[in-house]
Amino acid sequence: MFNKRTKIKALLATEPAGQEVTVMGWVRTFRNNQFIALNDGSTNQNLQVVAALGLLDDETLKRITTGTSLKVVGELVVSQGKGQKSEVKAVSIEVLGDCDSEQYPLQLKNRPSLEYLREIAHLRFRTNTFGAVFRIRHSLAFAIHKFFNDKGFIYLHTPVITASDAEGAGEMFRVTTLPFDNPPRNDDGSINFKEDFFGKSTNLTVSGQLEGELAAMAFSDIYTFGPTFRAENSNTTRHLAEFWMIEPEMAFYDIEDNMNLAEEFIKYLIGYVMSNNREDLVFLAQRLADEEKQLPQDKRSEFGLIEKLIFVQSNAFERITYTEAIDILLNSSHYKKKKFQYEVKWGIDLQSEHERYLVEKHFKKPVIVTGYPAAIKAFYMRMNDDGKTVAAMDILAPGIGEIVGGSQREERYNNLVERMEAMHVPVEEMQWYLDTRRFGSVPHAGFGLGFERMVQFVTGMTNIRDVIPFARTPKNCEF
């Protein structure tokens, strides 16, 4: 069998006793026509393969360059070199794929910048940094399913193509089969979407929440985990046009239950990665420390990456109201010295700089903010008794700002309809959603966690484009 092989991570954990092994991977370095550093992506650590002089002919030796793929059969023996417990003494080496060393852009002598690696995102997986990032991304995705499965949640696949705008923001990508140059039109000149594939105007989803609520009214606890899309022209280190969201919806939950679950969820994800990806975290922590050495002292993080994760996992999140948050900002020396770019007053939507001040300067730990003004929040959020605020909650994390947004949903039919009308949400088109309030409505709540922001937080990467395989951003849709 061709693929009867052992992965390098497993081999490095095996006691060497001269046993025959088959290993396959890509060459990282080749020294003295004898020592091959081989990597297969299962770990950042390379396996040393020793090719005895005379084992390979001159033509094969010339073919073994950085990036070349090999199949090696040999004996796993105790290494004679420093820094490694074992190595493979090759019996046979087969070149599976050549790599032109002059054309290959990942040469060790020229360490490419993260900006350059985004341009060759199809190859950046082969670097140590992105190997660590995407193994952690995988672990986080697995941990998400495990967390909810262990709690008895149902995993729901919500549609990617939808006719509703869950957020009411209007920043959606249109899905159509109509010709762009000459679409069918109504008498008033508007586009006749009845001629379109679905017979109506449709878009890529911004959230699976509304459909998730429907299922929560039958299964009690559900979660979605899938791609979402925002046609928002935000060219920043925090925004993507296509990203993944985790959105649980829970019947018989209020806002406090919602906060408790979200905090437990974040801490669980951190704990899972700490237990299962320690080697990758250590690598990324050192990388971040080296990067921060180039920054002025006041711009450096108070904690190293691993210390930050331990701190977040082991401390209760601070819980404050939006009104308290505004008061803290207004009374801060930062505000008094006019260091905020955006204004601070009751009623504003908190900007990233405000969120990060609360988290990084004032409380120095994650913060959950509740009771936002109704005017800046979505129609489905439950109105509080004060008539001004809604039962919303955002979790703010160090280095990122908002990482979770959620709320108790408005379960009262008349209140929801009144809110929809006030916010110009089409009531007639949303009768399917209102049915959940007509037929056995219950208090319920949910939240959304931006997956890439969670990966950013855990890996310490400063640009969200470096934690998704192929970033979709304004004017960029490569690969």
C-alpha positions in Angstrom: 0.0 0.0 0.0 1.5 3.3 -1.1 0.2 5.3 1.9 1.4 2.9 4.6 3.2 5.6 6.4 3.6 7.1 9.9 3.2 10.8 10.5 6.2 12.7 11.8 4.5 13.9 14.9 3.8 10.2 15.9 7.4 9.2 14.9 8.9 11.9 17.1 6.9 10.5 20.1 8.0 6.9 19.4 11.0 5.3 21.2 13.6 4.6 18.5 14.6 0.9 18.5 15.7 0.3 14.9 12.1 -0.4 13.7 11.4 0.0 10.0 9.2 3.0 9.2 7.9 4.8 6.1 7.6 8.5 6.2 6.6 11.1 3.6 6.8 14.9 3.5 8.4 17.9 2.1 12.1 18.9 2.4 12.8 21.9 4.6 16.6 21.7 4.3 19.2 19.4 2.9 22.8 19.6 4.3 26.0 18.0 3.2 24.2 15.7 0.8 23.3 13.6 3.8 21.0 15.3 6.3 17.4 16.0 5.2 15.0 17.9 7.4 11.5 16.5 6.5 8.2 18.0 7.5 4.7 16.7 6.8 2.5 19.3 8.5 1.6 17.2 11.5 3.9 19.3 13.7 6.3 22.2 13.2 9.2 19.9 14.2 11.2 18.4 11.4 12.3 14.8 11.2 16.0 14.3 10.4 16.5 11.7 7.7 20.1 10.5 7.2 21.1 9.4 3.7 24.3 7.5 3.9 27.0 8.5 1.4 26.5 6.4 -1.7 22.8 5.6 -1.1 21.7 8.1 -3.7 23.0 8.8 -7.2 24.1 12.2 -8.3 21.0 12.9 -10.3 18.7 12.2 -7.3 20.9 14.3 -5.0 20.4 17.3 -7.3 16.6 16.8 -7.2 16.4 17.0 -3.4 15.9 20.7 -2.7 13.7 22.8 -0.3 10.1 22.0 -1.1 10.7 18.7 -2.8 8.4 15.9 -1.7 9.9 12.5 -0.6 9.0 9.0 0.4 11.5 7.6 2.8 11.8 4.0 4.1 14.3 3.5 6.8 15.1 2.6 10.4 14.0 4.8 13.3 17.2 5.1 15.4 18.6 7.1 18.3 19.9 10.4 16.9 23.6 11.2 17.1 22.9 14.9 16.7 21.9 17.5 19.2 18.3 18.7 19.7 16.5 15.5 18.5 15.9 12.2 20.2 15.5 10.2 17.0 16.1 10.2 13.3 15.5 7.9 10.3 18.4 6.1 8.8 17.3 5.9 5.2 17.2 2.6 3.3 15.5 4.1 0.3 14.4 7.6 -0.8 12.0 8.2 -3.6 11.3 11.7 -5.0 7.5 12.1 -5.3 7.5 15.7 -6.6 10.3 18.0 -7.7 10.6 21.6 -6.6 12.5 24.2 -8.7 14.6 25.8 -6.0 15.1 29.0 -8.1 11.3 29.5 -8.5 10.1 28.3 -5.1 9.2 31.4 -3.0 9.7 29.9 0.4 13.4 29.8 0.9 14.7 29.8 4.5 17.4 32.4 3.7 14.7 34.9 2.8 12.1 34.9 5.6 9.0 36.4 3.8 6.8 38.9 5.5 3.2 38.2 6.5 2.0 40.7 3.8 4.0 38.8 1.1 2.6 35.4 2.4 -1.0 36.7 1.9 -0.1 37.0 -1.8 0.9 33.4 -1.9 -1.7 32.0 0.5 -1.7 28.7 -1.4 1.8 28.1 -0.2 1.9 29.8 3.2 0.5 26.7 5.0 4.0 25.3 4.6 5.5 27.8 7.0 5.8 27.2 10.7 3.7 30.2 11.6 0.8 29.2 9.4 1.2 25.5 10.3 0.7 26.4 13.9 -2.2 28.8 13.2 -4.2 26.4 11.1 -3.7 23.4 13.4 -5.1 25.6 16.2 -7.9 26.7 14.0 -8.8 23.0 13.4 -8.7 22.3 17.1 -10.9 25.2 17.9 -13.5 24.0 15.3 -13.4 20.5 16.7 -13.8 21.9 20.3 -16.8 23.9 19.3 -18.7 20.8 18.1 -17.5 18.9 21.2 -18.7 21.6 23.6 -22.2 21.8 22.2 -22.5 18.1 21.5 -21.6 17.3 25.1 -24.3 19.7 26.3 -27.0 18.0 24.1 -27.3 20.8 21.5 -28.5 20.0 18.0 -26.2 21.2 15.1 -28.3 23.0 12.6 -27.3 23.8 9.0 -28.9 27.2 8.2 -29.1 28.4 4.6 -26.3 30.3 2.9 -28.7 31.9 0.4 -31.5 33.8 2.0 -34.2 36.4 1.3 -34.1 38.0 4.8 -31.6 40.4 6.3 -31.2 39.2 9.9 -29.3 42.3 11.0 -31.3 44.9 9.1 -28.0 46.5 8.0 -28.5 46.0 4.3 -24.8 45.2 3.7 -25.5 42.0 1.8 -24.1 40.3 -1.3 -26.9 39.8 -3.9 -27.4 36.3 -5.4 -28.9 36.4 -8.9 -29.0 34.6 -12.3 -30.4 37.7 -14.0 -28.2 39.3 -16.7 -26.3 42.3 -15.4 -26.4 44.2 -18.7 -30.2 43.9 -19.3 -32.2 42.6 -16.4 -36.0 42.3 -16.7 -37.7 45.4 -15.2 -41.1 46.3 -13.8 -43.2 49.1 -15.2 -41.7 51.5 -12.7 -38.2 50.6 -13.9 -37.2 48.5 -10.9 -35.7 45.1 -11.4 -38.3 42.3 -11.8 -37.0 39.6 -9.4 -39.9 37.3 -10.3 -37.9 36.4 -13.3 -34.9 35.5 -11.1 -33.9 31.9 -10.2 -35.7 32.0 -6.8 -38.5 34.3 -7.9 -37.5 37.0 -5.4 -34.5 39.1 -4.4 -31.9 36.9 -2.6 -28.6 37.4 -0.8 -25.8 35.6 0.9 -26.6 35.2 4.6 -25.2 37.6 7.2 -26.4 35.3 10.0 -28.2 32.0 10.7 -29.8 33.4 13.8 -33.4 33.8 12.6 -33.5 30.2 11.3 -31.8 29.1 14.4 -34.6 30.5 16.5 -37.1 28.4 14.6 -35.3 25.2 15.5 -34.7 26.3 19.2 -38.5 26.4 19.5 -38.6 22.7 18.9 -35.2 21.3 20.1 -34.6 23.8 23.0 -30.9 24.1 22.3 -29.3 24.4 18.9 -26.2 25.9 17.3 -25.0 26.8 13.8 -21.5 27.0 12.6 -21.0 28.1 9.1 -19.9 30.9 6.7 -21.5 34.3 6.8 -21.0 37.3 4.5 -21.0 41.1 4.9 -20.7 43.5 1.9 -19.1 46.0 4.2 -16.3 48.1 2.7 -14.1 47.7 5.8 -10.4 47.3 4.9 -9.1 46.7 8.4 -7.2 44.1 10.3 -10.5 43.0 12.0 -12.9 42.6 9.1 -13.6 40.1 6.4 -16.3 39.9 3.8 -16.6 36.1 4.3 -16.1 34.7 7.8 -17.4 31.9 10.0 -19.9 32.3 12.8 -20.9 30.1 15.7 -24.5 30.9 16.7 -26.2 29.0 19.5 -29.9 29.6 20.3 -31.4 28.4 23.5 -35.1 28.2 24.6 -35.9 28.9 28.2 -32.8 31.2 28.6 -32.6 34.8 29.7 -29.8 37.3 29.3 -27.9 36.1 32.4 -28.1 32.4 31.2 -26.8 33.6 27.8 -23.8 35.4 29.4 -23.0 32.4 31.5 -23.0 30.1 28.5 -20.9 32.4 26.4 -18.3 32.8 29.1 -18.1 29.1 29.7 -17.8 28.5 26.0 -14.9 30.8 25.5 -13.0 29.4 28.5 -13.7 25.8 27.2 -12.2 26.6 23.8 -9.1 28.2 25.3 -8.7 25.1 27.6 -9.0 22.7 24.8 -6.3 24.4 22.7 -4.0 24.7 25.8 -4.3 20.9 26.3 -4.0 19.8 22.7 -1.9 22.4 20.9 0.7 23.4 23.5 3.6 23.0 21.1 2.0 25.4 18.5 1.0 27.9 21.3 4.6 27.9 22.5 5.9 28.6 19.0 3.3 31.4 18.4 4.0 32.9 21.9 7.7 33.2 21.1 6.9 34.7 17.6 4.6 37.3 19.2 7.2 38.1 21.9 9.8 38.7 19.2 7.4 40.8 17.2 6.6 43.0 20.2 10.2 43.7 20.9 10.1 46.0 17.9 7.3 48.0 19.5 7.6 50.9 22.0 7.2 49.8 25.6 3.7 51.4 25.9 2.4 49.4 22.9 3.5 46.0 24.2 1.1 43.5 25.7 1.1 43.2 29.5 0.9 39.4 29.2 2.6 36.9 26.9 0.2 34.9 24.7 0.1 31.8 27.0 -0.1 34.0 30.1 -3.0 35.9 28.6 -4.9 32.7 27.8 -4.4 31.3 31.3 -5.5 34.6 32.8 -8.7 34.7 30.7 -9.5 31.1 31.4 -9.0 31.4 35.2 -10.7 34.7 35.9 -14.4 35.7 35.9 -15.3 38.2 33.1 -16.2 41.7 34.3 -19.9 42.5 33.8 -21.0 46.1 33.4 -23.9 47.9 31.8 -23.5 50.1 28.7 -24.3 53.1 30.8 -21.5 52.2 33.2 -19.2 51.7 30.3 -20.0 55.2 29.0 -19.4 56.7 32.4 -16.0 55.0 32.7 -15.0 56.3 29.3 -16.1 59.9 30.1 -14.2 59.9 33.3 -11.1 58.4 31.9 -7.8 60.3 31.5 -7.8 59.0 27.9 -11.0 60.9 27.2 -9.9 64.0 29.1 -6.7 64.1 27.1 -8.7 63.7 23.9 -7.0 60.5 22.9 -10.2 58.9 21.6 -10.7 59.3 17.9 -14.4 58.8 18.1 -16.8 60.8 20.4 -18.1 59.3 23.6 -21.7 59.9 24.7 -24.7 57.9 25.7 -26.3 56.4 22.6 -23.2 55.8 20.5 -22.2 52.4 19.2 -19.0 51.7 21.0 -16.0 51.7 18.7 -13.0 49.3 18.9 -10.9 51.9 20.6 -13.5 52.3 23.4 -13.9 48.5 23.8 -10.2 48.0 24.0 -9.8 50.8 26.5 -12.3 49.1 28.8 -10.7 45.7 28.4 -7.0 46.5 28.3 -6.6 49.7 30.3 -9.4 49.9 32.8 -10.4 46.3 33.8 -7.5 44.5 32.2 -9.6 41.4 31.5 -12.5 40.4 29.3 -15.7 42.5 29.8 -19.3 41.7 29.2 -21.4 44.8 28.4 -25.2 44.7 28.7 -28.1 47.0 28.3 -27.3 48.7 25.0 -29.5 51.5 23.7 -32.4 50.1 21.6 -31.8 52.5 18.8 -28.4 51.0 17.9 -29.4 47.3 18.2 -31.4 44.9 16.0 -35.1 44.5 16.0 -35.2 41.1 17.6 -33.6 42.1 20.9 -35.9 42.1 24.0 -36.8 45.6 25.2 -35.9 46.3 28.9 -38.4 47.7 31.3 -36.8 51.2 31.0 -38.1 51.4 27.4 -34.7 52.7 26.3 -32.3 49.7 26.3 -32.4 46.2 25.2 -31.3 42.9 26.8 -28.2 42.7 24.6 -24.7 41.6 25.6 -21.3 41.9 24.0 -18.1 40.2 25.2 -15.0 42.4 24.7 -11.6 40.6 24.6 -8.0 42.0 24.9 -6.4 42.9 21.6 -9.6 42.5 19.6 -12.6 44.3 21.1 -15.9 42.6 20.5 -15.6 38.9 20.1 -19.2 37.9 21.0 -22.5 39.6 20.4 -25.8 38.3 21.7 -29.1 39.1 23.4 -32.3 37.8 24.9 -34.7 37.7 22.0 -38.0 39.5 22.1 -40.5 36.7 22.7 -43.6 38.9 23.1 -45.5 39.0 19.8 -47.0 42.5 20.0 -43.7 44.0 21.2 -41.8 42.4 18.4 -44.2 43.6 15.7 -44.1 47.1 17.1 -40.3 47.0 17.0 -40.2 45.6 13.5 -42.5 48.4 12.2 -40.5 51.1 14.0 -37.3 49.7 12.3 -39.0 49.2 8.9 -38.5 45.5 8.9 -41.2 44.0 6.5 -43.7 42.4 8.9 -45.7 40.6 6.1 -42.5 38.9 4.7 -41.5 37.8 8.1 -44.6 35.9 9.1 -42.7 32.6 9.3 -40.5 34.2 12.0 -43.5 35.7 13.9 -45.1 32.2 14.0 -42.6 31.3 16.7 -44.2 34.0 18.9 -47.7 33.0 18.0 -47.4 29.3 18.7 -45.9 28.5 22.1 -43.5 31.4 22.5 -40.9 31.1 25.3 -38.2 33.3 26.7 -35.1 32.5 24.7 -31.6 33.9 23.9 -28.5 33.4 21.8 -25.2 34.8 20.7 -22.8 34.9 17.8 -19.0 34.3 18.1 -16.9 35.3 15.1 -14.7 32.3 14.6 -11.8 34.1 13.0 -11.7 36.6 15.9 -11.5 33.7 18.3 -8.7 32.2 16.3 -7.0 35.6 16.3 -7.3 35.8 20.1 -5.9 32.4 20.8 -3.0 32.6 18.3 -2.0 36.2 18.9 -2.1 37.0 15.2 -2.8 40.7 14.7 -4.4 40.5 11.3 -7.6 38.6 10.7 -6.5 37.8 7.2 -3.8 35.5 8.7 -6.3 33.2 10.5 -8.5 32.2 7.6 -7.1 30.1 4.7 -8.1 32.4 1.9 -9.2 35.9 2.9 -12.1 37.6 1.2 -11.8 41.4 1.6 -12.6 44.5 -0.5 -11.0 44.3 -3.9 -9.5 40.9 -3.1 -10.9 37.5 -4.0 -7.8 35.5 -5.0 -7.5 31.7 -5.1 
